[in-house]
């Protein structure tokens, strides 16, 4: 989704260390099975809001070019809770795209 003017102002003031290339699920700190969507630039704000800009690609479809920042929303794939180390619970995607 395109960002709002207030989100754009917030994103334009980010320090470079918050913006990185890689898998969107990895940037959002979500464990998932299967192949991630990759982005040339992405960042996570407030530990919950994921944004991306530039090229987004995945083996199952053509690359998507995003001009400017866009908010990344999770689709409706179901999640399985899993237990990792010392009883901490995390989420992982059950369906593989």
Secondary structure, DSSP 8 states (H G I E B T S, - for coil): -B--HHHHHHHHT--GGG-EEEEHHHHTT-EESS---EEEEEEEETTTEEEEEEEEEETTEEEEEEEEEEEE---S--EEEEEETTTEEEEEE-S--
